[in-house]
Amino acid sequence: MSIQSILKSTVAALAILTGGSVFAQGAPIDAAAFDALVAQGPVADAATVRASTWASKIKQAGTLRLGSVQTSNLFSLLNEKDGKIRGFDAGLAQLLTRYILGDGARYQFAQVTSSTREQVLINNQVDMVIATYSITPARAEKISFAGPYYASQAGVLVKANNKSIQSYADLAGKKVATQAGSTGPAILAQYAPKAAVQEFQTHQEALDALRQGRVDAYVTDYTLLLNTLSLGASNARLAGAPFGEQDPYGIGLPKGSDGVAFVNAFLKKLEADGTWAKLWTISIGQRTGSTAVPTPPAIP
């Protein structure tokens, strides 16, 4: 397949993904706009913080212990030049830090993976986890979730020159990568039960397996694949439209924490005052050519 054909197939896949809009590959976030939005975020009054044991503990410590990632281009990416993490998840975390402590920079970062997110909360290593973290019944047995604050679905990533896989319906008999500890294995069991599933510990390991031809496709969260393509993966394409149940993202908190009510009230405030929409536009919309701000999922 020619380079031109590969580019065309990638553009076509992106058009499906973004409802007809195609984005500039690797488009950087508007750092100034992001930082200004966080700096203008609301700050809770003393009584609101005191009413929550979870928030009061953070206030007393003077630092919010955050479990997240720093390699997700659209959601939480470290800028090595200024040392700041920006993106949709990062913005919510920093806005919440500001809401409690009056300064969005007063957080302590801890790297998490799909396999460690529950454990760092159980071990009291972090106060919260925000990392495109899907709310599932199994996880909710171990921790509590605030939100949801965002929703996604599953997607299929293949090499750009792969003509045999046009959607999840073509995965039977194919070697398919997914992440251990993610919702991928369950989704594949339901929608592609005849696929030969290979589980990898990290997103990058699964991508490497696809790039090296050790697997035929990679199935994971649609938003993570959008993130991958936004980094300039022109040798890959999305096979078909997103599929499966809506996948709600939540903010992980210690089991039984009263922080759930506190964070949910905070999220509702951001949605009501337009901050959520502005953060989505800066972090995702402007960088993917998407002009229609999605409606946030309902928060209990």
SERO-4910 file (N, C-alpha, C, O; in steps of 0.05 Angstrom, whole numbers):
BEGIN
 pado doro    nc1    nc2    nc3   cac1   cac2   cac3    cc1    cc2    cc3    oc1    oc2    oc3
  Met    A     17    -24      0      0      0      0     18     25      0     37     26     15
  Ser    A     11     45    -16     27     69    -18     24     86      7      4     83     22
  Ile    A     43    105     11     41    123     33     15    140     31      2    145     51
  Gln    A      8    147      7    -16    163      3    -41    148     12    -59    159     24
  Ser    A    -41    122      5    -64    105     13    -66    102     43    -88    102     54
  Ile    A    -42     98     55    -42     95     84    -53    120     98    -69    119    116
  Leu    A    -44    143     88    -54    169     99    -84    172     95    -98    181    113
  Lys    A    -93    163     71   -122    166     66   -138    148     85   -159    156     96
  Ser    A   -128    123     90   -143    105    108   -142    115    136   -162    113    151
  Thr    A   -120    127    144   -118    139    171   -137    162    174   -151    164    194
  Val    A   -138    180    154   -156    203    155   -185    193    155   -202    205    170
  Ala    A   -191    173    140   -219    162    140   -226    152    167   -249    157    177
  Ala    A   -208    137    180   -213    127    207   -218    149    227   -235    148    244
  Leu    A   -201    169    224   -204    192    243   -230    207    238   -242    217    257
  Ala    A   -239    208    213   -264    221    207   -287    206    221   -306    218    231
  Ile    A   -286    179    221   -306    163    234   -305    169    264   -326    173    277
  Leu    A   -281    170    275   -278    174    304   -288    201    313   -299    202    335
  Thr    A   -283    222    298   -290    249    307   -315    260    293   -319    284    294
  Gly    A   -331    242    281   -356    251    270   -351    268    245   -367    286    239
  Gly    A   -330    262    229   -325    276    204   -302    296    206   -293    306    186
  Ser    A   -294    303    230   -272    322    234   -246    307    235   -243    286    248
  Val    A   -225    319    222   -199    307    223   -180    327    237   -182    351    232
  Phe    A   -163    316    255   -147    334    270   -118    334    261   -109    315    248
  Ala    A   -103    355    269    -75    356    263    -60    337    281    -62    340    306
  Gln    A    -46    318    270    -32    298    286    -12    311    304      4    329    296
  Gly    A    -12    303    330      7    313    349      2    342    357     20    355    369
  Ala    A    -22    353    353    -28    381    360    -24    385    390    -36    370    406
  Pro    A     -7    404    398     -2    408    427    -25    422    440    -41    436    427
  Ile    A    -27    419    466    -47    433    481    -40    463    483    -16    470    483
  Asp    A    -60    480    485    -56    508    490    -50    511    520    -68    514    536
  Ala    A    -24    511    526    -15    511    554    -25    535    569    -33    534    592
  Ala    A    -23    559    556    -31    583    569    -61    583    576    -69    591    598
  Ala    A    -77    573    558   -106    572    563   -112    552    585   -130    557    602
  Phe    A    -99    529    584   -103    509    605    -96    520    632   -111    517    651
  Asp    A    -72    532    635    -63    542    660    -81    564    671    -87    565    695
  Ala    A    -91    581    653   -109    602    661   -135    591    671   -147    601    690
  Leu    A   -145    570    658   -171    558    667   -168    547    695   -186    551    712
  Val    A   -146    532    700   -142    521    727   -140    543    747   -151    541    769
  Ala    A   -125    564    740   -121    587    759   -147    602    766   -148    615    786
  Gln    A   -167    599    748   -192    613    752   -213    594    765   -237    602    768
  Gly    A   -206    570    771   -225    550    782   -236    558    809   -223    574    823
  Pro    A   -259    547    816   -271    554    842   -255    544    866   -240    525    863
  Val    A   -258    557    888   -246    549    913   -268    545    934   -284    562    938
  Ala    A   -268    521    947   -288    515    967   -285    532    992   -262    538   1000
  Asp    A   -307    540   1004   -305    554   1030   -298    534   1052   -300    510   1048
  Ala    A   -289    545   1074   -280    528   1097   -301    509   1106   -294    486   1113
  Ala    A   -326    517   1107   -347    500   1117   -351    476   1099   -356    454   1108
  Thr    A   -349    480   1073   -352    458   1053   -331    437   1057   -336    413   1056
  Val    A   -306    446   1061   -284    428   1065   -287    413   1092   -283    389   1093
  Arg    A   -294    427   1113   -297    415   1139   -319    394   1139   -317    375   1155
  Ala    A   -338    397   1122   -361    377   1122   -352    350   1111   -367    331   1113
  Ser    A   -329    348   1099   -319    323   1087   -293    315   1102   -274    329   1103
  Thr    A   -294    291   1113   -270    280   1126   -248    277   1106   -224    283   1112
  Trp    A   -254    267   1082   -234    263   1061   -221    289   1053   -196    291   1052
  Ala    A   -237    310   1048   -226    336   1040   -210    349   1064   -190    362   1059
  Ser    A   -220    346   1088   -207    358   1111   -179    346   1115   -161    360   1122
  Lys    A   -177    320   1110   -150    307   1113   -131    319   1093   -107    323   1099
  Ile    A   -140    323   1069   -122    335   1048   -115    364   1055    -93    373   1052
  Lys    A   -135    378   1065   -131    406   1073   -110    408   1096    -92    425   1095
  Gln    A   -112    390   1115    -93    390   1137    -65    382   1128    -45    393   1137
  Ala    A    -63    363   1109    -37    355   1098    -24    377   1081      0    379   1079
  Gly    A    -41    393   1069    -31    414   1051    -24    405   1024    -14    421   1007
  Thr    A    -28    379   1018    -22    368    992    -42    346    985    -50    330   1002
  Leu    A    -51    345    960    -68    323    951    -50    302    938    -35    308    919
  Arg    A    -52    277    947    -36    256    936    -51    244    912    -72    231    916
  Leu    A    -41    248    889    -55    241    864    -43    217    850    -19    216    845
  Gly    A    -59    197    844    -51    175    827    -61    180    799    -85    183    795
  Ser    A    -42    180    780    -50    186    752    -27    176    734    -10    161    742
  Val    A    -28    186    709     -7    180    690      4    206    679     -8    228    683
  Gln    A     26    205    664     37    229    652     45    225    623     62    239    612
  Thr    A     33    204    611     40    198    583     15    197    565     17    188    542
  Ser    A     -8    206    575    -32    206    559    -36    233    546    -43    253    559
  Asn    A    -32    235    520    -30    260    506    -54    278    510    -50    302    514
  Leu    A    -78    268    509   -102    284    512   -111    287    541   -125    306    547
  Phe    A   -104    268    558   -115    268    585    -95    275    607   -103    287    626
  Ser    A    -70    268    604    -51    274    626    -23    270    615    -11    248    616
  Leu    A    -11    292    605     15    290    592     35    309    605     29    333    608
  Leu    A     58    299    612     80    315    624     94    331    602    103    320    582
  Asn    A     96    358    606    112    375    589    139    377    602    143    389    623
  Glu    A    159    364    590    185    362    602    199    390    603    218    393    619
  Lys    A    190    409    587    203    435    587    196    451    612    213    464    623
  Asp    A    170    450    620    163    466    644    155    448    668    149    458    689
  Gly    A    156    421    664    150    403    686    121    401    694    115    391    716
  Lys    A    103    411    678     75    411    684     60    390    669     67    383    646
  Ile    A     39    379    682     22    358    670     -4    371    661    -17    385    677
  Arg    A    -11    366    636    -36    379    626    -52    358    610    -42    338    601
  Gly    A    -78    364    608    -97    346    595   -123    346    610   -126    359    630
  Phe    A   -143    331    600   -169    332    612   -169    321    641   -180    334    659
  Asp    A   -158    297    645   -157    286    672   -139    304    690   -147    310    713
  Ala    A   -117    312    679    -98    329    695   -112    355    703   -108    365    725
  Gly    A   -128    367    685   -142    391    691   -162    388    713   -164    404    731
  Leu    A   -178    366    713   -197    360    734   -182    357    761   -192    366    781
  Ala    A   -160    342    760   -145    338    785   -134    364    796   -135    368    820
  Gln    A   -124    381    779   -113    407    788   -135    426    797   -131    441    816
  Leu    A   -158    425    784   -180    441    792   -191    432    819   -199    448    836
  Leu    A   -191    406    824   -200    395    850   -180    402    871   -187    409    894
  Thr    A   -154    401    865   -133    409    884   -137    439    891   -135    446    915
  Arg    A   -143    455    871   -148    484    877   -173    487    894   -174    504    912
  Tyr    A   -194    471    888   -219    473    902   -215    468    932   -228    481    949
  Ile    A   -197    449    939   -193    443    967   -171    460    979   -175    470   1002
  Leu    A   -149    465    965   -125    477    977   -120    506    967   -102    519    977
  Gly    A   -136    515    948   -132    542    938   -110    546    918   -106    568    908
  Asp    A    -97    524    911    -74    525    892    -73    499    877    -69    478    889
  Gly    A    -77    500    850    -79    476    834    -53    461    832    -53    438    823
  Ala    A    -31    472    840     -4    459    838      3    443    863     23    430    864
  Arg    A    -14    444    884     -7    432    909    -16    402    910    -31    394    927
  Tyr    A     -6    387    891    -11    358    891     15    343    889     35    353    878
  Gln    A     15    319    899     38    301    897     31    279    878     12    264    883
  Phe    A     46    276    857     40    257    835     51    229    841     74    227    849
  Ala    A     35    209    835     44    181    836     35    167    811     11    168    804
  Gln    A     53    154    797     47    140    772     31    115    778     38     99    796
  Val    A      9    110    763     -6     85    766     -9     72    738     -5     85    718
  Thr    A    -16     46    739    -22     32    714    -50     19    717    -62     21    739
  Ser    A    -60      6    696    -86     -7    698    -87    -28    720   -108    -33    731
  Ser    A    -64    -40    726    -63    -61    745    -58    -52    774    -62    -68    792
  Thr    A    -51    -27    778    -44    -18    805    -63      3    816    -60     11    839
  Arg    A    -83     11    801   -100     33    809   -115     27    835   -117     45    853
  Glu    A   -127      3    837   -141     -3    862   -122     -5    886   -128      4    908
  Gln    A    -99    -18    881    -81    -24    904    -70      1    917    -66      2    941
  Val    A    -64     22    901    -52     46    913    -73     60    931    -66     73    951
  Leu    A    -98     56    925   -119     67    942   -123     50    967   -126     60    989
  Ile    A   -123     24    963   -126      5    986   -103      9   1005   -107      7   1030
  Asn    A    -79     14    995    -55     16   1012    -51     45   1023    -32     50   1036
  Asn    A    -71     62   1017    -69     90   1027    -44    104   1017    -32    120   1031
  Gln    A    -36     98    992    -13    112    980    -21    137    966     -5    155    962
  Val    A    -47    140    959    -57    163    945    -85    170    957    -98    153    969
  Asp    A    -93    195    953   -120    203    961   -141    198    940   -164    194    946
  Met    A   -132    198    915   -150    194    892   -135    185    868   -111    190    865
  Val    A   -149    172    850   -138    163    824   -156    174    802   -180    169    802
  Ile    A   -144    188    783   -158    196    759   -140    190    736   -119    203    732
  Ala    A   -149    170    719   -131    160    698   -148    145    678   -144    121    674
  Thr    A   -167    159    664   -186    146    646   -195    120    659   -192     98    647
  Tyr    A   -205    121    683   -210     99    700   -239     90    698   -257    103    709
  Ser    A   -244     68    684   -271     58    679   -284     48    705   -272     34    721
  Ile    A   -309     56    709   -325     47    732   -336     19    726   -352     16    707
  Thr    A   -328     -1    742   -339    -28    738   -348    -39    765   -337    -31    786
  Pro    A   -367    -58    765   -375    -70    791   -352    -83    806   -351    -81    830
  Ala    A   -334    -97    791   -312   -110    805   -294    -91    819   -285    -96    842
  Arg    A   -288    -68    806   -271    -48    819   -286    -35    842   -274    -28    863
  Ala    A   -312    -31    839   -328    -18    860   -330    -34    885   -339    -24    905
  Glu    A   -323    -60    883   -322    -77    907   -298    -70    925   -298    -75    949
  Lys    A   -277    -59    912   -252    -54    926   -248    -24    934   -236    -18    954
  Ile    A   -259     -6    917   -256     22    921   -283     36    917   -303     23    909
  Ser    A   -284     62    921   -307     78    914   -301     96    890   -278    104    886
  Phe    A   -322    103    875   -319    120    852   -336    145    855   -359    144    862
  Ala    A   -324    168    849   -339    193    845   -343    195    815   -328    184    799
  Gly    A   -364    210    807   -370    212    779   -394    195    771   -410    187    788
  Pro    A   -395    188    745   -375    191    724   -372    220    714   -390    236    716
  Tyr    A   -348    226    704   -343    253    693   -339    253    663   -336    274    650
  Tyr    A   -338    229    651   -333    226    622   -342    198    614   -344    180    631
  Ala    A   -348    193    589   -356    167    579   -344    161    552   -341    178    535
  Ser    A   -336    136    549   -324    127    524   -336    100    515   -355     91    527
  Gln    A   -324     88    495   -331     61    487   -305     46    479   -283     56    485
  Ala    A   -308     23    467   -284      8    459   -278     14    429   -296     22    414
  Gly    A   -254     10    421   -246     13    393   -225     -8    385   -213    -21    402
  Val    A   -222    -10    359   -202    -30    348   -181    -15    332   -188      1    314
  Leu    A   -156    -19    340   -134     -7    325   -119    -28    310   -113    -50    321
  Val    A   -113    -23    285    -98    -41    268    -77    -25    252    -77     -1    252
  Lys    A    -59    -40    239    -40    -27    222    -55    -14    198    -76    -24    190
  Ala    A    -45      7    188    -59     22    167    -63      5    142    -82     10    127
  Asn    A    -46    -14    137    -48    -30    113    -63    -56    117    -64    -73     99
  Asn    A    -76    -59    140    -91    -83    146   -119    -80    134   -135    -64    143
  Lys    A   -125    -96    113   -151    -95    100   -171   -116    110   -195   -114    105
  Ser    A   -161   -135    125   -178   -157    133   -195   -151    158   -215   -164    163
  Ile    A   -188   -130    173   -203   -123    197   -215    -96    192   -201    -75    191
  Gln    A   -241    -95    190   -256    -70    186   -273    -62    210   -283    -40    211
  Ser    A   -276    -80    229   -291    -75    253   -286    -98    273   -272   -117    266
  Tyr    A   -298    -96    296   -294   -117    316   -306   -144    306   -298   -165    315
  Ala    A   -324   -142    286   -336   -166    276   -317   -184    260   -322   -207    255
  Asp    A   -293   -172    254   -273   -187    238   -251   -198    256   -230   -207    245
  Leu    A   -254   -199    282   -232   -207    300   -231   -237    305   -212   -246    318
  Ala    A   -251   -252    296   -252   -281    301   -227   -293    289   -221   -289    265
  Gly    A   -212   -309    304   -188   -322    295   -164   -305    293   -142   -314    286
  Lys    A   -166   -279    299   -144   -261    298   -131   -258    326   -144   -263    347
  Lys    A   -105   -251    326    -90   -246    351    -96   -217    359    -90   -199    344
  Val    A   -108   -214    382   -117   -188    391   -105   -181    418   -107   -196    437
  Ala    A    -92   -158    419    -80   -148    444   -100   -132    459   -117   -119    448
  Thr    A    -97   -133    486   -112   -115    503    -96   -113    529    -76   -127    533
  Gln    A   -104    -94    546    -90    -90    571   -101   -107    594   -125   -108    598
  Ala    A    -83   -120    608    -91   -134    633   -101   -114    653    -89    -92    656
  Gly    A   -122   -121    667   -133   -102    687   -151    -81    676   -162    -65    691
  Ser    A   -154    -80    649   -172    -61    637   -199    -75    631   -203    -98    637
  Thr    A   -217    -60    619   -243    -72    611   -241    -88    585   -260   -101    577
  Gly    A   -217    -87    572   -214   -100    546   -220   -129    545   -235   -138    528
  Pro    A   -209   -145    564   -215   -174    563   -245   -181    564   -254   -198    549
  Ala    A   -260   -167    581   -289   -172    583   -303   -164    557   -321   -178    548
  Ile    A   -295   -141    546   -308   -132    521   -303   -152    499   -321   -158    483
  Leu    A   -278   -162    497   -272   -181    476   -287   -207    480   -296   -220    461
  Ala    A   -290   -216    505   -304   -240    510   -333   -238    501   -346   -258    493
  Gln    A   -344   -214    503   -372   -210    495   -376   -205    465   -394   -217    453
  Tyr    A   -358   -189    453   -363   -180    425   -345   -195    405   -352   -196    381
  Ala    A   -324   -208    414   -306   -223    396   -297   -248    410   -273   -252    414
  Pro    A   -315   -266    418   -308   -289    434   -289   -309    420   -277   -326    433
  Lys    A   -287   -308    394   -269   -326    379   -242   -314    373   -226   -326    359
  Ala    A   -236   -290    384   -210   -278    380   -190   -291    399   -197   -301    421
  Ala    A   -165   -292    390   -143   -302    407   -131   -279    422   -114   -264    412
  Val    A   -140   -276    447   -134   -252    463   -107   -255    476   -101   -276    488
  Gln    A    -90   -234    475    -65   -233    489    -65   -208    506    -69   -186    497
  Glu    A    -61   -212    532    -62   -190    551    -34   -179    557    -15   -195    561
  Phe    A    -31   -153    556     -6   -140    562    -10   -122    587    -32   -112    592
  Gln    A     12   -117    601     11   -101    625      6    -72    621     -6    -58    637
  Thr    A     17    -61    598     15    -33    593      5    -27    565      6    -44    548
  His    A     -5     -3    561    -14      6    535      8      5    515      4     -3    492
  Gln    A     32     14    523     55     15    505     63    -13    496     71    -17    473
  Glu    A     62    -32    514     69    -60    506     50    -71    485     58    -85    467
  Ala    A     24    -64    489      5    -73    469      9    -59    442      7    -72    421
  Leu    A     15    -33    442     21    -19    418     46    -31    404     46    -34    379
  Asp    A     66    -37    420     91    -48    408     85    -75    395     96    -81    374
  Ala    A     68    -91    408     61   -117    396     47   -114    369     52   -129    351
  Leu    A     30    -94    367     16    -88    342     36    -78    321     36    -87    298
  Arg    A     53    -60    329     72    -48    310     91    -70    300     99    -69    276
  Gln    A     99    -89    317    118   -110    309    105   -133    295    118   -152    287
  Gly    A     78   -133    293     64   -154    279     59   -179    295     52   -200    284
  Arg    A     63   -177    321     59   -200    338     29   -205    344     21   -227    351
  Val    A     13   -184    340    -16   -186    341    -28   -172    317    -14   -156    304
  Asp    A    -53   -178    311    -66   -167    288    -81   -141    294    -86   -124    277
  Ala    A    -89   -138    319   -106   -115    327   -102   -110    357    -92   -127    372
  Tyr    A   -110    -86    365   -109    -78    393   -136    -66    400   -144    -47    388
  Val    A   -149    -79    420   -175    -69    429   -172    -57    457   -163    -71    475
  Thr    A   -180    -33    459   -180    -19    485   -199      4    484   -214      7    465
  Asp    A   -198     21    504   -215     44    506   -212     62    481   -190     68    473
  Tyr    A   -234     69    470   -235     87    446   -219    113    450   -206    122    432
  Thr    A   -221    124    474   -208    149    480   -178    146    480   -163    163    472
  Leu    A   -168    123    491   -139    118    491   -129    115    462   -106    123    456
  Leu    A   -145    103    445   -137    101    417   -137    128    403   -119    134    387
  Leu    A   -156    144    409   -157    171    399   -131    186    408   -119    201    393
  Asn    A   -124    182    433   -100    194    444    -75    184    428    -57    200    422
  Thr    A    -74    158    422    -52    147    407    -49    160    379    -28    167    371
  Leu    A    -72    162    366    -71    174    339    -64    204    340    -52    214    321
  Ser    A    -72    217    362    -66    245    364    -36    250    367    -26    272    363
  Leu    A    -21    229    374      8    231    377     22    227    350     47    230    349
  Gly    A      7    222    329     19    220    303     24    192    293     42    187    277
  Ala    A      8    173    302     11    145    293     -1    141    266    -22    128    263
  Ser    A     11    152    245      0    151    218      3    123    205     -8    119    184
  Asn    A     17    105    218     19     78    208     -2     60    220     -1     35    217
  Ala    A    -22     72    233    -44     57    245    -70     70    238    -71     93    231
  Arg    A    -92     54    241   -118     65    236   -138     52    254   -133     30    265
  Leu    A   -161     65    258   -183     53    273   -200     37    254   -208     46    232
  Ala    A   -206     12    262   -222     -6    245   -251     -3    254   -260    -16    274
  Gly    A   -267     12    239   -295     15    245   -300     35    267   -282     48    277
  Ala    A   -325     38    273   -334     57    294   -331     46    322   -327     21    325
  Pro    A   -332     63    342   -331     53    370   -355     34    374   -375     35    361
  Phe    A   -351     15    393   -372     -5    398   -374    -12    428   -356     -5    444
  Gly    A   -395    -26    434   -398    -35    461   -413    -15    479   -422      6    470
  Glu    A   -416    -23    504   -430     -6    523   -414     20    528   -390     21    525
  Gln    A   -429     40    536   -416     65    544   -398     58    568   -406     44    587
  Asp    A   -374     69    567   -354     63    588   -350     88    605   -335    106    596
  Pro    A   -363     90    628   -360    114    644   -334    115    660   -325     96    671
  Tyr    A   -321    139    659   -297    143    674   -304    155    702   -320    174    703
  Gly    A   -291    145    722   -295    156    749   -269    164    762   -248    157    752
  Ile    A   -272    177    785   -249    184    801   -248    165    824   -266    164    841
  Gly    A   -226    149    826   -224    129    846   -217    141    873   -199    158    876
  Leu    A   -232    132    894   -228    141    921   -227    117    940   -236     96    932
  Pro    A   -217    120    964   -217     98    983   -245     87    988   -264    103    987
  Lys    A   -247     62    992   -273     49    996   -289     62   1019   -278     65   1041
  Gly    A   -313     70   1014   -330     81   1034   -324    110   1041   -336    121   1060
  Ser    A   -307    123   1025   -299    151   1031   -322    170   1027   -337    168   1008
  Asp    A   -325    190   1045   -345    211   1041   -335    231   1020   -349    250   1014
  Gly    A   -311    226   1009   -301    242    988   -318    240    962   -317    257    945
  Val    A   -333    218    960   -350    214    937   -370    237    934   -373    249    913
  Ala    A   -384    243    956   -404    265    955   -390    291    950   -400    308    936
  Phe    A   -367    295    963   -352    320    959   -344    324    930   -348    346    919
  Val    A   -332    303    918   -322    306    891   -345    308    871   -344    323    852
  Asn    A   -367    293    876   -390    295    859   -402    324    858   -409    334    837
  Ala    A   -403    336    882   -413    364    883   -394    382    868   -403    401    855
  Phe    A   -368    377    870   -348    393    855   -352    389    825   -351    409    810
  Leu    A   -355    365    816   -359    360    787   -384    373    777   -384    385    755
  Lys    A   -406    372    792   -431    385    784   -427    415    782   -438    428    764
  Lys    A   -411    426    799   -405    455    799   -390    462    773   -396    482    760
  Leu    A   -370    446    765   -355    451    741   -373    449    716   -369    464    697
  Glu    A   -391    430    716   -409    427    694   -428    451    692   -434    461    670
  Ala    A   -438    460    715   -458    482    715   -445    508    707   -458    524    694
  Asp    A   -420    513    715   -408    540    709   -393    540    683   -381    561    676
  Gly    A   -393    518    668   -381    518    642   -351    510    642   -339    508    620
  Thr    A   -340    505    665   -311    498    666   -306    471    653   -286    468    639
  Trp    A   -324    452    657   -321    425    645   -319    428    615   -301    416    602
  Ala    A   -337    443    603   -338    446    574   -312    460    564   -301    453    543
  Lys    A   -303    480    579   -279    495    571   -255    477    572   -237    478    555
  Leu    A   -253    460    593   -231    442    596   -231    421    574   -210    415    562
  Trp    A   -255    410    567   -256    391    545   -247    404    518   -233    391    503
  Thr    A   -256    428    514   -248    442    489   -218    446    487   -206    441    466
  Ile    A   -206    455    508   -177    460    508   -161    434    506   -141    432    491
  Ser    A   -169    414    521   -154    389    523   -159    370    500   -140    356    491
  Ile    A   -184    369    490   -191    349    470   -202    362    444   -193    356    422
  Gly    A   -222    378    447   -237    389    424   -219    404    404   -219    397    380
  Gln    A   -203    423    414   -186    438    396   -165    421    383   -154    428    361
  Arg    A   -158    399    395   -135    383    385   -145    360    368   -128    345    356
  Thr    A   -171    356    366   -182    334    350   -201    344    329   -214    329    315
  Gly    A   -203    371    326   -221    382    306   -250    379    313   -267    382    296
  Ser    A   -256    373    338   -284    368    347   -295    394    359   -285    404    379
  Thr    A   -316    404    347   -328    429    356   -352    426    374   -359    444    389
  Ala    A   -365    402    373   -388    397    389   -380    386    416   -371    364    418
  Val    A   -384    402    437   -377    393    464   -397    371    473   -421    376    472
  Pro    A   -387    348    481   -405    327    490   -420    334    515   -410    351    531
  Thr    A   -442    321    519   -457    324    544   -444    306    565   -442    282    561
  Pro    A   -436    317    588   -424    300    609   -444    279    619   -468    285    619
  Pro    A   -435    256    626   -454    236    637   -466    245    663   -454    261    678
  Ala    A   -490    235    669   -504    243    693   -489    233    718   -480    210    719
  Ile    A   -487    250    738   -474    243    763   -495    236    783   -513    252    787
  Pro    A   -493    213    797   -514    206    816   -517    227    838   -533    224    856
***
